[in-house]
Every structure is written in C-alpha cells, then in structure tokens.
C-alpha cells in the first residue's frame, strides 16, 4: 500500500502479512510510517494505492465503524476519551450496540479484574491517570472480541508485572485465533513476546524477522539504518543541594493526594521517581512546577522559598517542568512550533520585549531546538499537532533543556518514543546534569530509570519512599516496590 501527503511519502509500496494467532510487531522510528499504516488498516485514512485482505476477503474500510464491523479493533497511543463521562459511558460510546449500563459495568469490572488492570466503571475519565486511561482503551477493544487487534504502545504506563499480565492475555487471545498487530518502542518487550516483526524505515518495509533471533541493538540498527549510540553517563559530579522539598502535602481533588513528600536534589544529579500510574505522578509535577499551590516552606530552590510562586515565577528562578501530556498540556497542537516556544520560553529566552513578542527571536529559538534535537519537521512554522509523537517530545524536551534550567522536572520523557529518539532525549538529560543542573525524571519505564538516575524513589499512594542508589537495584526489585503496599522496601536495600 502507498500513501502520500504534501511533501511526504508516508508509506511506499508497503506489503506485509499478519497471521491469525500471531503477535506481530511493527517497528520503526517516529515518522517511519507506522501510524499512517495502522490508520489505513483501521479506516481513519484512505490509501492512495494498493489493497488489503482480511480473512482472505477484500477489505477497504471507509471509516473506523466499518473496520470494527469487520472485526478490527485498535488501542491508540493518544487517548480518545471524554473526560466528563465515566469509564462505562466512554466504553459504551465505542460500541455499536452497547448492553444495558448495569450489564456493561459488570462486564467491565470482570474483564478489568481478569486482566489485572482494575477499573471502577463509575469513575469519571477526568479523575483517571494516563495509565488508567490506557486501561479503558484496552478494555473497550477487548469487549469487541476482535479478529485483528492493533495495539499502539499499550505497556507504556504499566509496571513489568502488569505488562506480563497483559501479555498473558494477548497470548490467550492469539491462541484463540486473534491476530495482533503490536506497536512498541520497547525492543526487549518485542523480543520476548512477539512472533515476527516488520521493520519500517522512511515509509518502506526493510525486512520481516523473528525478533527473538536478534538483539535489541540489532533491531534498533535495522530501524535507523545505523548503529545505535551508547548513552554516556560520564562527566557527572553531584554537588550541593539545589532543590529541597519538605512536608509537601496536597488534597486529592480529582486525583491522588500527596502525603508529606520530602526530597533533596543535588546539582549534577538525576533523581528517578517511579510509580504505578495513578499514584501521584501528575500531582507531584504540578506541585513542583507551581501549577498546584503549595504551603510556605515546602519548595525551596537554592535557598529561595518558591512555595507560593506560580509557574512563571518558578521558571524565572530556574525551576522548569515538562508534563506527561504532550498535546494540550505541554504543547498546543494548533500552534506552530514557533508559537509553542512562547508558552514557556518567553522570560528565559527573551522572546518578548516591552510587552511585545519578538517573532524573529522566537523563530530562531524554535529553529535552534529543531536543529539541536534533530526534530523531523519541515520547519518552525509547522503546527505541533502535525509532528509524530517522538518528534514532538524531542521538541518540548529540547525547548526546556535549551532554556538552561537549574532544575528540570520531566514526567515520562520517552513515552511512545522510538529507540533512537529515546537515546537522544536521555543523553540530553544526562548532558544537562553534567552541566550542573538537577534533574528529576518521573517515569514508568524502569529500564529508563536504571539507565539515567543516580538515586531512585518509589511513589506509592501519594507517598514518596526514601531514595536509594540505583546501582545494585534490579528491575524486579523496583517493580515490587512500585506495585506493593505503601512502605514496601527491598530487603537488600535496607542493609
């Protein structure tokens, strides 16, 4: 199949087969054509050329409703949920003939418990974390009993234990004859659980391989067409404390309450904070960024009490943050990249003078971010929403890194980002710390936390554990800390 957009050949003569009972991975860099391909399969985009077969019959869905009717379901990376509605109401909207609400709620509760991804059908979407919203999308698809299930980054916000439960479910579905097309940037996950992998590069199929016979580095090299660079952790010497948080508590509101959070971050240090989705990650970032008001004496930057300061005053002082939600919170999709630099870079980059926007300075800064972070885009006039997820993430991370923070707090820095972009982002955070900044990385990617951080804390039910050096910690040990009861520690760490 082929698809061309103005100036871009998104898919170029793509051919591959997903068999019944198979978990088939689709690999490629951000912008390689994966999203366009699965959107054509799901009826969101019409191909310019080529044809598809489903169960040996011609298949050409004109919209997602037709795709679902034919037996194709899809879990999207970016959620399509109505925040004012409940879990059950959102799932009902995605069904052609939903059962009565009580029956649907019962089925949701049973399925969610059976898959190890518990959800209350009566909760409003606005009160759910990103991880819990992901569960809603997964359950909405599984309730359709699909013949082909497309999954786009479904384990991004799951602990290893939760991911294993999900894969056990996917394997059961495959054994029952369901074909599963699986998109993920977690290459070890692909190697462990997928039967075959089709690799896309610049819109073309490079190869279809058995991922178990290749290392993660070999798969990454196939994706990017070159050897992956190794992330360099050298050059960091943690110094004096730069950020102090003491007795930080926030009421629950629609999310998780923070309970007496305390931490010390040193200059040149990366502090990793892990937690199962919904345990207070977004609330902690909001408290540190100034979006949520905090009590006096709780947040201190280099001896200056910023507890009552809002986001702009904290930014001017050098405390910057990158929230988890790329589209809507971190960037405005309808705004150009130049306009998006103005959202956070006005004061630290001098993008406004005497109350007037300096358009040239903003464009130059956007261009600097694009070049420094290898953002694949036609230019700074491009709308943020037109970028792939990985390229937009590189842009928003680069926008903050190049603003020279004293402290950078980032939530899910590489969620949904390909191996090459993830390595670039992680190296940028390491380089920032090597220059003397303090960095807090909040992530559900445990490999990422082990790779980046000097010390690790577990966030559980709004409480932050004492920090532990990451050297010597294993993923299994961290996973138990994240998923266990509050206060659970790993025995050897206590020694």
C-alpha positions in Angstrom: 0.0 0.0 0.0 1.0 3.6 -0.5 0.1 6.9 1.0 1.5 10.4 0.1 0.9 13.7 2.0 2.1 17.0 0.6 5.9 16.7 0.6 6.0 13.4 2.4 5.8 9.8 1.1 4.4 8.3 4.4 4.0 4.7 3.0 5.9 3.5 0.0 4.8 0.1 -1.5 4.3 -1.4 1.9 3.4 -5.1 2.0 3.3 -7.5 4.9 1.0 -10.2 6.4 -0.3 -10.7 10.0 -1.5 -14.3 10.6 -4.3 -15.5 12.8 -2.9 -16.5 16.2 0.2 -14.3 15.8 1.6 -11.4 17.8 3.2 -9.4 15.0 5.3 -6.3 15.9 5.5 -3.2 13.7 8.9 -1.4 14.3 10.3 1.9 13.1 11.5 5.3 14.1 8.9 8.0 14.8 8.0 9.2 11.3 8.7 5.9 9.7 5.1 5.4 8.6 3.7 3.1 11.3 0.9 5.5 12.3 -0.2 6.1 8.7 -0.2 2.3 8.1 -2.4 1.3 11.0 -4.7 4.3 10.4 -5.3 2.9 6.9 -6.0 -0.6 8.4 -8.4 1.0 10.9 -10.2 3.1 8.3 -9.0 6.5 9.5 -7.0 7.2 6.3 -7.7 6.0 2.8 -4.7 4.6 0.9 -3.7 6.2 -2.4 -2.8 2.8 -3.9 -2.7 -0.9 -3.0 -5.2 -3.2 -1.4 -5.9 -5.1 1.8 -7.3 -8.5 2.6 -8.9 -9.5 5.8 -9.6 -13.2 6.3 -8.8 -13.7 2.6 -11.6 -11.2 1.6 -11.1 -7.7 0.1 -11.0 -5.2 2.9 -11.3 -1.4 2.4 -12.9 0.3 5.4 -14.2 3.8 4.7 -14.2 4.6 8.4 -13.5 3.1 11.9 -17.1 1.9 12.2 -16.7 -0.2 9.1 -13.4 -1.5 10.4 -14.9 -2.5 13.8 -17.8 -4.2 12.0 -15.3 -6.2 10.0 -13.6 -7.3 13.2 -10.7 -4.9 13.6 -10.1 -3.0 16.8 -7.4 -0.6 17.8 -5.9 0.8 21.0 -4.5 4.2 20.3 -1.4 5.7 21.9 -3.2 9.1 22.3 -6.4 8.6 24.1 -9.8 9.3 22.6 -11.9 9.7 25.7 -14.5 12.2 27.0 -13.2 13.4 30.4 -16.6 14.4 31.7 -18.0 10.9 31.2 -17.5 7.8 33.2 -15.5 4.7 32.2 -18.6 2.8 31.3 -20.1 5.7 29.4 -16.9 6.1 27.3 -16.8 2.3 26.5 -20.5 2.4 25.5 -19.8 5.2 23.0 -17.3 2.9 21.3 -19.8 0.0 20.9 -22.3 -0.2 18.1 -24.9 -1.9 20.3 -24.0 -1.5 23.9 -25.8 -3.6 26.5 -27.7 -2.0 29.4 -25.5 0.1 31.6 -25.6 -2.3 34.6 -24.7 -5.3 32.4 -21.9 -3.3 30.7 -20.5 -2.2 34.1 -20.5 -5.8 35.3 -18.6 -6.9 32.2 -16.1 -4.1 32.5 -15.4 -5.0 36.1 -15.0 -8.7 35.4 -12.7 -8.1 32.4 -10.6 -5.5 34.1 -10.1 -7.7 37.1 -9.4 -10.7 34.9 -6.7 -8.8 33.0 -5.1 -7.5 36.2 -5.9 -3.9 35.2 -8.6 -2.9 37.7 -11.0 -0.1 36.9 -14.1 1.3 38.5 -16.8 1.6 35.7 -18.4 4.5 37.6 -15.3 6.8 37.8 -15.1 9.8 35.5 -12.3 9.9 33.0 -11.1 13.3 34.3 -10.1 11.6 37.6 -8.0 8.9 35.9 -4.3 8.9 35.4 -2.8 8.3 32.0 -2.2 4.6 32.9 -5.8 4.1 33.9 -7.0 5.8 30.7 -4.9 3.4 28.8 -6.7 0.5 30.5 -10.1 2.0 29.4 -8.9 2.0 25.8 -7.7 -1.6 26.0 -10.9 -2.9 27.6 -13.0 -1.0 25.1 -11.3 -3.0 22.3 -11.4 -6.4 24.1 -15.1 -6.1 24.6 -15.5 -6.2 20.8 -14.0 -9.7 20.5 -11.8 -8.6 17.5 -10.3 -10.8 14.8 -7.5 -8.3 14.4 -6.4 -6.2 17.4 -4.0 -3.3 16.8 -2.2 -2.1 19.9 -0.1 1.1 19.9 2.3 1.3 22.9 -0.1 -0.4 25.3 2.5 -1.1 28.1 4.0 2.4 28.2 2.5 3.1 31.6 2.4 -0.4 33.1 4.8 -1.9 35.6 6.6 -5.1 34.5 4.2 -7.2 36.5 1.2 -5.5 34.8 2.8 -5.9 31.4 3.3 -9.6 32.0 -0.4 -10.0 32.8 -1.3 -8.1 29.7 1.0 -10.3 27.5 -0.5 -13.4 29.1 -3.9 -12.1 28.0 -2.6 -11.3 24.5 -1.2 -14.8 24.2 -4.5 -16.2 25.2 -6.2 -14.1 22.5 -3.7 -15.2 20.0 -4.1 -18.9 20.9 -7.8 -18.4 20.3 -7.1 -17.2 16.8 -6.9 -13.4 17.2 -4.3 -11.7 15.1 -2.5 -9.0 17.0 -0.5 -6.1 15.4 1.7 -4.7 18.1 3.5 -1.3 18.0 6.1 -0.7 20.7 9.4 1.0 21.1 10.4 -1.4 23.9 12.6 -3.7 22.0 13.2 -6.2 24.7 9.4 -6.5 25.1 9.2 -7.2 21.3 12.0 -9.8 21.6 10.3 -11.6 24.5 6.7 -11.6 23.3 6.3 -11.2 19.5 6.4 -13.9 16.9 7.5 -11.7 14.0 8.5 -8.1 13.5 8.1 -6.0 10.3 10.6 -3.1 10.3 9.7 0.2 8.6 12.2 2.9 7.6 11.2 6.1 5.9 7.9 4.6 4.8 9.3 1.4 3.3 9.5 -2.2 4.6 13.1 -3.1 5.4 12.5 -6.6 6.5 10.3 -9.0 8.4 12.3 -11.0 11.0 12.0 -13.3 14.0 12.8 -10.7 16.8 14.0 -13.5 19.1 16.9 -14.2 16.9 18.2 -10.5 17.0 19.4 -8.4 19.9 17.7 -5.1 20.8 20.7 -3.2 19.4 20.4 -5.1 16.1 16.7 -4.4 15.8 17.4 -0.7 16.6 20.1 -0.6 13.9 17.6 -2.0 11.4 15.1 0.7 12.3 17.5 3.7 12.0 19.9 2.3 9.4 22.9 2.8 11.6 24.5 1.6 14.8 22.8 3.0 17.9 25.0 5.3 20.0 25.6 4.2 23.6 24.2 6.6 26.3 27.2 8.2 28.1 26.7 8.6 31.9 30.2 10.0 32.5 31.0 13.6 33.4 28.6 14.0 36.3 29.7 15.0 39.8 26.7 15.7 42.1 27.3 18.8 44.2 25.4 20.8 46.7 21.6 20.6 47.2 19.8 22.7 44.6 16.1 21.8 45.4 14.6 21.0 48.8 11.1 19.7 49.2 9.8 19.3 52.8 6.4 18.2 54.2 4.7 18.6 50.8 1.0 17.6 51.0 -1.8 18.3 48.6 -5.5 17.3 48.9 -6.8 14.7 46.5 -9.1 16.8 44.4 -9.9 14.6 41.4 -6.6 12.8 41.6 -4.2 11.3 44.2 -3.4 13.2 47.4 0.3 13.9 48.1 1.2 12.9 51.6 4.2 14.5 53.4 6.5 14.3 50.4 10.2 15.1 51.0 13.2 15.0 48.7 16.6 16.6 48.2 18.0 17.1 44.7 21.7 18.0 44.2 23.2 19.9 41.3 24.5 17.5 38.7 22.2 14.7 39.9 19.4 12.8 38.3 16.8 11.6 40.7 14.5 8.9 39.4 10.9 8.6 40.6 8.9 5.5 39.7 5.3 4.6 40.4 2.4 2.6 39.1 0.2 5.0 37.1 -2.2 7.0 39.3 -0.1 7.1 42.4 0.5 10.9 42.3 3.0 11.5 39.5 1.0 14.2 37.8 0.2 15.8 41.2 3.8 15.8 42.2 4.9 17.5 38.9 2.1 20.1 39.3 3.3 20.9 42.9 6.9 21.3 41.8 6.0 23.3 38.7 3.8 25.7 40.6 0.6 24.7 38.8 -0.8 23.5 42.2 -0.3 25.9 45.1 1.9 24.6 47.9 2.3 25.6 51.6 5.1 28.0 52.6 8.4 26.4 53.2 7.7 23.2 51.2 9.6 24.0 47.9 13.0 25.7 48.1 15.3 26.4 45.1 18.9 27.3 46.0 17.8 28.7 49.3 14.8 30.7 47.9 11.3 29.7 49.0 9.2 29.3 45.9 6.3 27.6 47.6 3.8 30.3 46.9 5.2 31.2 43.4 3.3 30.2 40.3 4.8 28.5 37.2 6.2 31.7 35.6 8.0 32.9 38.7 9.4 29.4 39.2 10.6 29.3 35.6 12.3 32.7 36.0 14.1 31.3 39.1 15.2 28.2 37.1 12.7 25.5 38.1 11.3 24.2 34.8 9.0 21.2 34.1 7.8 19.0 31.3 4.4 17.4 32.0 3.4 14.0 30.7 0.6 15.1 28.3 2.4 16.3 25.1 -0.7 17.5 23.2 -2.7 20.0 25.2 -0.6 20.4 28.3 3.0 20.7 27.1 2.2 21.9 23.6 -0.8 23.4 21.8 -1.4 21.2 18.7 -2.9 24.1 16.6 0.0 26.4 17.3 3.2 26.4 15.2 6.5 25.3 16.8 7.5 29.0 16.9 4.3 29.8 18.8 4.8 26.9 21.2 8.2 28.3 22.2 6.4 31.3 23.6 4.4 29.1 26.0 7.4 28.6 28.2 10.4 30.4 26.7 9.3 34.0 26.9 11.2 35.0 30.0 14.3 32.8 29.9 14.9 33.2 26.2 13.9 36.9 25.9 11.2 36.2 23.4 9.2 39.3 24.3 10.4 42.9 24.7 8.4 45.7 26.4 5.3 43.5 26.2 5.6 42.7 22.5 6.5 39.3 21.1 9.9 39.2 19.3 8.8 37.0 16.4 12.3 36.7 15.0 13.8 35.6 18.3 11.0 33.0 18.8 11.5 31.6 15.3 15.3 31.5 15.8 14.8 29.7 19.1 12.4 27.2 17.6 14.9 26.6 14.8 17.7 26.0 17.4 15.6 23.4 19.1 14.8 21.7 15.8 18.4 21.5 14.8 19.9 20.6 18.2 17.4 17.8 18.9 17.0 16.5 15.4 13.3 17.2 15.2 12.0 15.9 11.9 9.8 18.7 10.6 9.6 21.0 7.6 10.4 24.0 9.8 9.4 26.2 12.8 6.1 27.2 11.1 4.8 23.6 11.2 1.9 23.0 13.7 2.9 21.0 16.7 0.0 18.6 16.1 1.5 17.7 12.7 4.6 16.1 14.3 4.9 12.5 15.2 4.8 11.8 18.9 8.5 11.2 19.2 9.4 14.4 17.3 7.1 16.5 19.4 8.6 15.0 22.5 12.1 15.9 21.3 10.9 19.4 20.6 9.3 20.0 24.1 12.3 18.4 25.9 14.7 20.5 23.8 12.7 23.7 24.4 13.2 23.3 28.2 16.8 21.9 28.1 17.9 24.9 25.9 16.3 27.3 28.4 19.2 26.3 30.8 17.2 25.3 33.9 18.8 25.0 37.4 16.2 22.2 38.0 14.3 20.3 35.3 11.4 18.0 36.3 10.1 15.8 33.5 7.3 13.2 33.5 7.5 10.3 31.1 10.3 11.8 28.9 10.3 9.0 26.4 6.8 7.6 26.4 5.9 6.4 22.9 9.3 7.4 21.5 11.4 5.2 19.3 14.8 3.8 20.3 16.8 6.5 18.5 14.8 9.4 19.8 14.7 7.9 23.3 18.5 7.7 23.3 18.8 11.3 22.2 16.4 12.5 24.9 18.1 10.5 27.7 21.5 11.7 26.6 20.2 15.3 26.6 19.1 14.9 30.2 22.4 13.3 31.2 24.3 16.2 29.5 22.1 18.7 31.3 23.0 17.1 34.6 26.7 17.0 33.6 26.5 20.8 33.2 25.4 21.2 36.8 21.6 21.2 36.7 19.5 19.0 38.9 17.1 16.7 37.1 14.1 14.8 38.3 12.8 12.0 36.0 9.3 10.6 36.7 8.8 7.5 34.7 7.1 4.1 34.5 9.9 2.9 32.3 12.1 1.0 34.7 14.9 0.5 32.3 15.0 4.2 31.8 15.2 4.9 35.5 18.0 2.5 36.0 19.9 3.9 32.9 19.5 7.6 33.9 19.2 8.0 37.6 21.8 8.2 40.4 19.1 7.6 43.1 15.6 6.1 43.0 12.4 6.8 44.9 9.1 4.9 44.7 5.9 6.9 44.6 3.1 4.8 46.2 -0.4 6.1 47.1 0.9 9.7 47.2 3.9 9.0 49.4 7.5 9.1 48.3 9.9 6.5 49.7 13.4 7.3 50.9 15.9 7.5 48.0 18.2 4.5 47.2 21.2 4.4 45.0 20.2 2.8 41.7 23.5 0.8 41.5 22.6 -2.7 42.5 18.8 -2.3 42.1 17.2 -4.7 39.7 14.0 -4.2 37.6 12.2 -6.9 39.5 13.1 -5.3 42.9 11.9 -1.9 41.7 8.8 -3.4 40.2 7.9 -4.9 43.6 8.5 -1.6 45.3 6.2 0.2 42.8 3.4 -2.3 42.9 3.4 -3.4 46.6 1.8 -1.9 49.6 2.8 1.5 50.8 6.2 1.5 52.5 7.3 -1.8 51.0 11.1 -1.9 50.6 13.6 -4.4 49.1 15.4 -6.3 51.7 18.9 -5.8 50.4 18.4 -2.1 50.0 17.7 -1.7 53.7 21.1 -3.1 54.6 
